[in-house]
Every structure is written in structure tokens, then in C-alpha cells.
Amino acid sequence: MMEREHETERFRAAIRAFDEAHQRDPRTETVGGRSYPRELLYAQRLTNWVKRLAPNPSEELLLAARCQHIERWTIPRQRFPAGRKGYLDWRRTLAEFHAERAEDILAEVGYPPSTIQRVRSLLLKENLKTDPEMQLLEDAICLVFLETEFHEFAQRTPEENLLRILRKTWRKMSPRARQMALELDLDPQDRALIHKAIAQRSL
């Protein structure tokens, strides 16, 4: 039987290289009593959500999901000024950095420029409104946030800011992803915040 393209050694080599980078994240998260590098968990979770949203995702989409936050910890938020402008500058710097690191690794394992450019485009969120794969990746990013990051984030963020962030997150998501978000097994308080944000958004 012919091997699917994204099951080739080149694809596996790229995933190994991405995960080796994630393993170096000094920040950790405990799951099931075991400590893991935070970005390795994020990459695995994002990949799993992409596969749930797309039964047959493209190779480029899987690659982009696996390196979405590659070496993110090397550019901390504290390096940039406080406030919205500093935050946006940080996010733009991160996106370009992730894209450059992905390019380097994909080139090293033998991917052609066309694949590298497509992964770069996905990482930079180009053509979000018109690119179905970009929307799917954005859906997966939002679902990872709501399922595994929002509870901790909510503990240290004023409710007014939380509701604003939730409304912004909701605007980014497709109708299908929104429905999946409402079906997540969340803390009751977190679920109530989501419903409150949605209700305010519809006013």
C-alpha cells in the first residue's frame, strides 16, 4: 500500500525536530502526576484538535500545528513594554520568529520551498478570512485555550478583561468550533463566564 505523504520519514523527522525543541522548554506543566515541558504539551494538544476538526488534514497543516509556538519561551512578554502596543509588538515578533524557526527546520529535513512557504503562511495567519485551513488552525488554537489554559488564566485576570478576551476569541471561531467549545468539559464557573461573554456579545 502506498505510504501517505505525511507519514513519510521527512515528515517524521520534522515532527521529531519540533518536539526536541519543545522538550527544551524550561516551563513545565503537571498532568496525571507527571511533569512535561509546557510547549510539548501545547504542540500535542493543538495537533490533536486539528485532527479532530479535520479527518484528513494536509501535511502542511499538521506541520504548522506542531510548531505553532516553537521556542516561544525564548522571547518573554516582559521584554516588551506594558500595554496593548507592547503586547501586539510581542505577538508580531513571536509569529515571525516561529515562522523563521520552522523554515530552518523544514529546510534541514528536506522540504521544498513550496511546503515551507505554506507552513509559514499558516503560522503568520495570512488570509484568515478566506483560507479554510487557516480558519481550522485558528479554531484549534482557540479550543486548546478554552479547554486547557482558560481556567488558570481566569484565576489571575479581572472578569471584565476575561469577558473581553472571550468575546474576541469567540469572534475568531467558526460556528462548528463554537459548538464544540460549548460541549467542552469545563469548570462550571468557566462555562458560566463563556455564556456570559456570548450573551453580552449578542446585545
C-alpha positions as CSV (number, residue, x, y, z in Angstrom):
1,M,0.0,0.0,0.0
2,M,1.3,3.5,-0.9
3,E,2.5,5.5,2.1
4,R,0.6,8.6,2.8
5,E,2.7,11.7,2.2
6,H,2.5,12.9,5.8
7,E,3.7,9.5,7.1
8,T,7.0,9.7,5.3
9,E,10.4,9.8,7.0
10,R,10.7,13.5,6.1
11,F,7.5,14.3,8.0
12,R,8.5,12.2,11.0
13,A,11.9,13.9,11.0
14,A,10.3,17.3,11.1
15,I,8.0,16.3,14.0
16,R,10.9,14.9,15.9
17,A,12.9,18.1,15.4
18,F,9.9,20.3,16.5
19,D,9.4,18.1,19.6
20,E,13.1,18.2,20.5
21,A,12.8,22.0,20.5
22,H,9.7,21.8,22.7
23,Q,11.4,19.5,25.1
24,R,13.8,22.3,26.0
25,D,11.1,24.5,27.4
26,P,12.1,25.2,31.0
27,R,8.5,25.8,31.9
28,T,6.6,22.7,32.9
29,E,3.0,21.6,33.5
30,T,1.9,18.6,35.5
31,V,-0.6,16.1,34.0
32,G,-1.5,12.9,35.7
33,G,1.2,13.5,38.3
34,R,3.9,13.8,35.8
35,S,5.7,16.9,34.7
36,Y,6.0,17.8,31.0
37,P,7.6,20.7,29.1
38,R,4.7,23.2,28.5
39,E,5.3,23.7,24.8
40,L,5.5,20.0,24.1
41,L,2.0,19.6,25.7
42,Y,0.7,22.5,23.7
43,A,2.0,21.1,20.4
44,Q,0.4,17.7,21.1
45,R,-2.9,19.3,22.1
46,L,-3.0,21.5,19.1
47,T,-2.2,18.6,16.8
48,N,-5.0,16.5,18.4
49,W,-7.5,19.3,17.9
50,V,-6.5,19.7,14.3
51,K,-7.1,16.0,13.7
52,R,-10.5,16.2,15.5
53,L,-11.5,19.1,13.3
54,A,-10.2,17.7,10.0
55,P,-10.4,13.9,9.4
56,N,-7.7,14.1,6.7
57,P,-5.5,17.2,7.5
58,S,-2.9,18.3,5.0
59,E,0.8,17.7,5.7
60,E,1.4,21.5,5.9
61,L,-1.4,22.0,8.4
62,L,-0.1,19.3,10.7
63,L,3.4,20.7,10.5
64,A,2.1,24.2,11.3
65,A,0.2,22.9,14.3
66,R,3.2,21.1,15.6
67,C,5.5,24.2,15.6
68,Q,2.9,26.9,16.3
69,H,4.8,28.0,19.5
70,I,8.2,26.7,18.8
71,E,10.8,28.1,21.3
72,R,8.2,30.7,22.5
73,W,9.8,30.9,25.9
74,T,12.9,32.5,24.4
75,I,11.1,35.7,23.8
76,P,9.2,36.6,27.0
77,R,6.4,39.1,27.2
78,Q,8.5,41.1,29.8
79,R,10.9,42.1,27.0
80,F,8.3,44.4,25.6
81,P,6.6,47.5,27.1
82,A,3.4,47.1,29.1
83,G,0.1,47.9,27.4
84,R,-1.6,46.9,24.2
85,K,1.0,48.2,21.8
86,G,3.7,46.3,23.6
87,Y,1.6,43.2,23.6
88,L,0.9,43.4,19.9
89,D,4.6,44.0,19.1
90,W,5.4,40.9,21.2
91,R,2.9,38.8,19.3
92,R,4.2,40.0,15.9
93,T,7.7,39.3,16.9
94,L,6.8,35.8,18.1
95,A,4.9,35.0,14.9
96,E,7.8,35.9,12.7
97,F,10.2,34.1,15.0
98,H,8.1,30.9,14.9
99,A,7.9,31.1,11.1
100,E,11.7,31.5,10.8
101,R,12.5,28.6,13.1
102,A,10.0,26.4,11.2
103,E,11.6,27.4,7.9
104,D,15.1,26.4,9.2
105,I,13.9,23.0,10.5
106,L,11.8,22.2,7.4
107,A,14.7,23.1,5.1
108,E,17.1,20.9,7.1
109,V,14.9,17.8,6.8
110,G,14.5,18.4,3.0
111,Y,11.1,20.1,2.4
112,P,10.7,22.1,-0.8
113,P,10.2,25.9,-0.8
114,S,6.5,25.5,-1.6
115,T,5.8,23.5,1.5
116,I,7.9,25.8,3.7
117,Q,6.1,28.8,2.3
118,R,2.7,27.3,3.0
119,V,3.7,26.4,6.6
120,R,5.0,30.0,7.0
121,S,1.7,31.4,5.7
122,L,-0.3,29.4,8.2
123,L,2.0,30.4,11.1
124,L,1.6,34.1,10.2
125,K,-2.2,33.7,9.9
126,E,-2.3,35.1,6.4
127,N,-5.6,35.2,4.6
128,L,-7.5,34.2,7.8
129,K,-10.9,35.2,6.4
130,T,-10.5,33.3,3.1
131,D,-8.3,30.3,3.9
132,P,-10.2,27.3,5.3
133,E,-7.1,25.7,6.7
134,M,-6.1,28.9,8.4
135,Q,-9.6,29.1,10.0
136,L,-9.3,25.4,11.1
137,L,-5.9,26.1,12.7
138,E,-7.4,29.2,14.4
139,D,-10.3,27.1,15.7
140,A,-7.9,24.5,17.1
141,I,-5.8,27.3,18.8
142,C,-9.0,28.7,20.4
143,L,-10.2,25.3,21.6
144,V,-6.8,24.5,23.2
145,F,-7.0,27.8,25.0
146,L,-10.5,27.2,26.3
147,E,-10.0,23.6,27.2
148,T,-6.6,23.7,28.9
149,E,-5.5,27.3,29.5
150,F,-8.5,29.3,30.3
151,H,-9.2,28.1,33.9
152,E,-5.7,29.1,35.1
153,F,-5.9,32.3,33.2
154,A,-9.2,33.2,34.7
155,Q,-7.8,32.9,38.2
156,R,-5.5,35.9,37.7
157,T,-7.5,38.1,35.3
158,P,-10.2,40.6,36.2
159,E,-13.7,39.5,35.0
160,E,-14.1,42.5,32.7
161,N,-10.9,41.6,30.9
162,L,-11.9,37.9,30.8
163,L,-15.2,38.7,29.1
164,R,-13.5,40.9,26.6
165,I,-10.9,38.2,25.7
166,L,-13.7,35.6,25.5
167,R,-15.7,37.7,23.1
168,K,-12.6,38.3,21.0
169,T,-11.9,34.5,21.0
170,W,-15.5,33.7,20.0
171,R,-15.3,36.1,17.0
172,K,-12.3,34.2,15.7
173,M,-14.0,30.8,15.8
174,S,-16.1,29.1,13.1
175,P,-19.7,28.1,14.0
176,R,-18.6,24.5,14.3
177,A,-15.8,25.3,16.7
178,R,-18.1,27.4,18.8
179,Q,-20.4,24.4,19.2
180,M,-17.5,22.2,20.1
181,A,-16.4,24.8,22.7
182,L,-19.9,24.7,24.3
183,E,-19.5,20.9,24.6
184,L,-16.2,21.0,26.4
185,D,-16.0,19.5,29.9
186,L,-15.2,22.8,31.8
187,D,-15.3,24.0,35.3
188,P,-18.8,25.4,35.9
189,Q,-17.5,28.9,36.7
190,D,-15.5,28.9,33.4
191,R,-18.6,27.7,31.5
192,A,-20.7,30.4,33.1
193,L,-18.1,33.1,32.0
194,I,-18.2,31.8,28.4
195,H,-22.0,32.0,28.4
196,K,-22.0,35.5,29.9
197,A,-19.5,36.7,27.3
198,I,-21.6,35.2,24.5
199,A,-24.7,36.9,25.8
200,Q,-23.0,40.3,26.0
201,R,-21.7,39.8,22.5
202,S,-25.2,39.4,21.2
203,L,-26.6,42.5,22.8
